[in-house]
Amino acid sequence: MSADWARTRRSTPSKTLLRHRLSPPWLLMYHSVTEYTEDPYQITVSPDRLHHQLSWLGKRGLTGVSVGELLRARAAGRSAGLVGLTFDDGYADFVEHAVPLLRHHGYTATVFVLPGRLGGGNDWDPLGPRKPLLTEEGIRAAARAGMEIGSHGLRHEDLTTAGDDVLRQETAHSRALLREITGGAPDGFCYAYGAVDKRAVDAVRTAGYGYACAIDPGPLTGRYALPRAHIGDTDTTGRLYLKRVLHPVRRRALPAEPAAPLGSPNPGGGR
């Protein structure tokens, strides 16, 4: 566990509180929310599925919040029952479909956007389908709805293979552009492809971010490399239950299975 994470401890915490603060928070990783017919990268969740997944959280006394809100609550010792909700890539459907559902459930979330691709598309996914990204106004609309805006880099580059100039553009310059769009510099960063190494972590910290999200960063796990659980359209009641009870012992996504309605009475059955 990194020194960044260890420094979140209070001077004389209880053993339970200490374990809580030394273990990563439970963060869920979404991408696109829309109806679909093809999804080769398994990044799309239908609005109906998202509604049921958010309902599942609420029925278990859990509340979805942005990562920034969750980390502030942890620092104050009041994060019990909070789950971090994140949406990568900044798809336009976040405002159209995800925001209304989040507001319906009384939740907030962090959307990681790409200020270097405003109104563009997900060209980094060669197999498609093409998905439009948020414009400046879409980003501002998400912020007005109470969502946290974070940077996903400038143009969705792998920071572990980027040169020094690209690394600065993806971290520091993307933060400056989002400050111009929203009026405030983002506190959160998200590594494209979940790719992270020490050099990338150092660049994010130097750029002024307060935290960063990865997927399964292993020994780099800490405030600047937070692990997350991938959530897809196949994540039914049983699979959400497993991802909850296995956290943080195992953080990789479970194998895909055919989609089925939520509501299974068997918490381990996945259907």
C-alpha positions as CSV (number, residue, x, y, z in Angstrom):
1,M,0.0,0.0,0.0
2,S,1.4,3.4,-0.9
3,A,2.5,6.1,1.5
4,D,-0.3,8.4,0.0
5,W,-2.9,6.1,1.4
6,A,-1.2,5.6,4.7
7,R,-1.2,9.4,5.3
8,T,-5.0,9.4,5.4
9,R,-4.9,8.0,8.9
10,R,-5.8,10.1,11.9
11,S,-3.4,10.2,14.8
12,T,-5.2,7.6,17.0
13,P,-7.8,5.8,14.9
14,S,-9.6,2.6,16.1
15,K,-8.5,-0.6,14.5
16,T,-11.8,-0.8,12.5
17,L,-11.4,2.8,11.3
18,L,-7.7,2.2,10.5
19,R,-8.6,-0.9,8.3
20,H,-11.3,1.2,6.6
21,R,-8.9,4.0,5.8
22,L,-6.1,1.8,4.6
23,S,-8.3,-0.2,2.2
24,P,-9.5,1.4,-1.0
25,P,-13.0,2.7,-1.2
26,W,-15.5,0.8,-3.4
27,L,-15.6,2.6,-6.7
28,L,-17.8,1.5,-9.7
29,M,-16.6,2.1,-13.3
30,Y,-19.2,2.8,-15.9
31,H,-18.8,4.2,-19.5
32,S,-21.7,4.6,-21.9
33,V,-25.4,4.5,-20.9
34,T,-27.8,4.0,-23.8
35,E,-29.8,1.4,-25.7
36,Y,-27.5,-0.6,-28.0
37,T,-27.4,-3.5,-30.5
38,E,-23.6,-4.1,-30.5
39,D,-21.0,-3.5,-27.8
40,P,-17.7,-5.2,-28.6
41,Y,-15.8,-3.7,-25.7
42,Q,-18.6,-4.3,-23.2
43,I,-18.7,-0.6,-22.1
44,T,-22.4,0.1,-22.6
45,V,-25.2,-0.3,-20.0
46,S,-28.8,0.2,-20.9
47,P,-30.7,2.9,-19.0
48,D,-33.0,0.2,-17.6
49,R,-30.1,-1.8,-16.3
50,L,-28.5,1.2,-14.7
51,H,-31.8,2.0,-13.0
52,H,-31.9,-1.5,-11.5
53,Q,-28.3,-1.4,-10.5
54,L,-28.7,2.0,-8.7
55,S,-31.9,0.6,-7.1
56,W,-29.9,-2.4,-5.8
57,L,-27.4,-0.1,-4.1
58,G,-30.2,1.8,-2.4
59,K,-32.0,-1.3,-1.2
60,R,-28.8,-2.3,0.6
61,G,-28.4,1.1,2.3
62,L,-25.7,2.3,-0.1
63,T,-25.6,5.7,-1.7
64,G,-23.8,6.6,-4.9
65,V,-21.6,9.7,-4.8
66,S,-18.8,11.3,-6.7
67,V,-15.3,10.2,-5.9
68,G,-14.4,13.6,-4.6
69,E,-17.4,13.5,-2.2
70,L,-16.5,10.0,-1.1
71,L,-12.8,10.9,-0.4
72,R,-13.9,14.0,1.6
73,A,-16.3,11.8,3.6
74,R,-13.5,9.3,4.3
75,A,-11.2,12.0,5.6
76,A,-13.9,13.1,8.0
77,G,-14.7,9.5,9.1
78,R,-18.2,9.5,7.7
79,S,-18.1,7.5,4.5
80,A,-19.9,4.3,5.7
81,G,-22.5,3.4,3.1
82,L,-21.1,5.5,0.3
83,V,-20.1,4.1,-3.1
84,G,-18.1,6.0,-5.7
85,L,-19.8,6.1,-9.1
86,T,-17.6,7.0,-12.1
87,F,-18.3,7.3,-15.8
88,D,-15.3,7.2,-18.2
89,D,-14.8,8.8,-21.6
90,G,-17.4,11.6,-21.2
91,Y,-20.0,10.2,-23.6
92,A,-22.8,12.5,-24.6
93,D,-25.3,9.9,-23.4
94,F,-24.2,10.6,-19.8
95,V,-26.2,13.8,-19.7
96,E,-29.1,12.3,-21.8
97,H,-29.5,9.0,-19.8
98,A,-27.3,8.7,-16.8
99,V,-27.9,12.1,-15.2
100,P,-31.7,11.8,-15.0
101,L,-31.4,8.3,-13.4
102,L,-28.7,9.5,-10.9
103,R,-30.9,12.5,-9.9
104,H,-34.0,10.2,-9.6
105,H,-32.1,8.1,-7.1
106,G,-30.6,11.1,-5.3
107,Y,-27.1,10.1,-6.3
108,T,-24.1,12.0,-7.7
109,A,-21.2,10.7,-9.8
110,T,-17.9,11.7,-11.4
111,V,-17.7,11.9,-15.1
112,F,-14.2,11.8,-16.6
113,V,-14.2,13.9,-19.8
114,L,-11.8,14.6,-22.7
115,P,-11.5,18.3,-23.4
116,G,-9.3,17.6,-26.4
117,R,-12.2,15.8,-28.1
118,L,-15.1,18.0,-27.4
119,G,-18.1,16.9,-29.4
120,G,-16.0,14.3,-31.1
121,G,-16.2,10.5,-30.9
122,N,-14.5,7.5,-29.5
123,D,-12.0,7.1,-32.3
124,W,-9.7,5.0,-30.0
125,D,-12.1,2.1,-30.3
126,P,-11.4,0.7,-33.7
127,L,-14.3,-1.8,-33.6
128,G,-16.9,0.8,-32.8
129,P,-19.7,1.5,-32.6
130,R,-19.1,5.3,-32.8
131,K,-20.3,7.2,-29.8
132,P,-20.5,11.0,-29.6
133,L,-18.7,12.7,-26.7
134,L,-19.8,15.6,-24.6
135,T,-19.5,19.2,-25.9
136,E,-18.5,22.1,-23.7
137,E,-22.2,22.8,-23.0
138,G,-22.7,19.1,-22.2
139,I,-19.9,19.2,-19.6
140,R,-21.4,22.4,-18.1
141,A,-24.8,20.8,-18.0
142,A,-23.4,17.8,-16.1
143,A,-21.8,20.1,-13.6
144,R,-25.0,22.1,-13.1
145,A,-26.8,18.8,-12.4
146,G,-24.4,18.3,-9.4
147,M,-22.0,15.9,-11.0
148,E,-18.3,16.1,-10.5
149,I,-16.2,16.8,-13.6
150,G,-12.8,15.0,-13.8
151,S,-10.2,14.7,-16.6
152,H,-9.7,11.6,-18.6
153,G,-6.7,13.2,-20.2
154,L,-6.8,15.4,-23.3
155,R,-7.3,12.9,-26.0
156,H,-7.4,9.5,-24.3
157,E,-3.7,8.6,-24.5
158,D,-1.9,5.7,-22.8
159,L,0.3,7.7,-20.3
160,T,2.6,4.7,-19.8
161,T,3.9,5.0,-23.4
162,A,3.5,8.8,-23.9
163,G,6.4,11.2,-24.4
164,D,7.0,14.0,-21.9
165,D,5.1,16.6,-24.0
166,V,2.1,14.4,-24.4
167,L,2.2,13.5,-20.8
168,R,2.0,17.2,-19.8
169,Q,-0.8,17.8,-22.3
170,E,-2.8,14.9,-21.1
171,T,-2.5,15.9,-17.4
172,A,-1.8,19.6,-16.9
173,H,-3.2,21.0,-20.1
174,S,-6.4,19.0,-19.9
175,R,-6.9,20.3,-16.3
176,A,-6.4,23.9,-17.5
177,L,-8.9,23.5,-20.3
178,L,-11.5,22.1,-17.9
179,R,-11.0,25.0,-15.6
180,E,-11.9,27.3,-18.5
181,I,-15.0,25.3,-19.3
182,T,-16.4,24.8,-15.8
183,G,-14.8,27.7,-13.9
184,G,-13.0,25.4,-11.5
185,A,-10.0,23.1,-11.9
186,P,-10.9,19.4,-11.6
187,D,-9.6,17.5,-8.6
188,G,-9.9,14.1,-10.2
189,F,-8.1,12.4,-13.0
190,C,-8.7,9.0,-14.7
191,Y,-6.0,7.0,-16.6
192,A,-7.1,6.1,-20.1
193,Y,-7.3,2.3,-20.6
194,G,-6.5,2.0,-16.8
195,A,-2.9,2.2,-17.8
196,V,-0.7,3.6,-15.0
197,D,2.9,3.5,-13.8
198,K,4.9,5.6,-11.4
199,R,5.8,8.2,-14.0
200,A,2.1,8.7,-14.8
201,V,1.2,9.0,-11.1
202,D,3.9,11.6,-10.6
203,A,2.7,13.6,-13.6
204,V,-0.9,13.6,-12.3
205,R,0.2,14.7,-8.8
206,T,2.5,17.4,-10.3
207,A,-0.4,18.7,-12.4
208,G,-2.3,19.5,-9.2
209,Y,-5.0,16.8,-9.1
210,G,-6.1,15.6,-5.7
211,Y,-6.8,11.9,-6.7
212,A,-6.7,9.6,-9.7
213,C,-8.7,6.5,-10.8
214,A,-7.2,3.4,-12.4
215,I,-8.7,-0.1,-12.7
216,D,-6.4,-2.6,-11.0
217,P,-3.2,-0.7,-10.2
218,G,-1.6,-3.4,-7.9
219,P,1.3,-2.1,-5.8
220,L,0.6,1.5,-7.0
221,T,-2.8,1.5,-5.3
222,G,-3.3,4.7,-3.4
223,R,-5.0,8.1,-3.7
224,Y,-3.4,8.6,-7.2
225,A,-4.2,5.1,-8.4
226,L,-7.6,4.1,-7.0
227,P,-8.9,0.7,-8.1
228,R,-12.4,0.3,-9.5
229,A,-14.8,-2.4,-10.4
230,H,-16.0,-2.5,-14.0
231,I,-19.8,-2.5,-14.2
232,G,-21.5,-3.7,-17.4
233,D,-24.9,-4.6,-18.8
234,T,-24.4,-8.2,-17.6
235,D,-24.0,-7.2,-13.9
236,T,-27.1,-8.5,-12.4
237,T,-28.0,-8.9,-8.7
238,G,-25.7,-11.8,-8.1
239,R,-22.7,-10.3,-9.8
240,L,-23.1,-7.0,-8.0
241,Y,-23.3,-8.9,-4.8
242,L,-20.0,-10.8,-5.6
243,K,-18.2,-7.6,-6.6
244,R,-19.3,-6.1,-3.3
245,V,-18.2,-8.9,-1.0
246,L,-15.0,-9.6,-2.9
247,H,-13.8,-5.9,-2.6
248,P,-11.0,-5.2,-2.1
249,V,-9.7,-8.8,-2.1
250,R,-10.3,-9.1,-5.8
251,R,-10.9,-6.1,-8.1
252,R,-10.8,-7.5,-11.6
253,A,-14.1,-7.7,-13.6
254,L,-15.9,-11.1,-13.4
255,P,-16.3,-13.0,-16.7
256,A,-19.1,-11.9,-18.9
257,E,-22.4,-13.8,-18.9
258,P,-25.6,-13.4,-20.8
259,A,-27.7,-10.5,-19.6
260,A,-30.7,-11.3,-17.4
261,P,-33.2,-9.2,-15.3
262,L,-32.1,-8.1,-11.9
263,G,-33.8,-9.5,-8.9
264,S,-32.4,-13.0,-8.5
265,P,-33.0,-14.5,-5.1
266,N,-29.7,-16.3,-5.3
267,P,-26.9,-13.8,-4.3
268,G,-24.2,-15.9,-6.0
269,G,-26.1,-17.0,-9.1
270,G,-25.6,-13.9,-11.2
271,R,-29.1,-13.9,-12.7
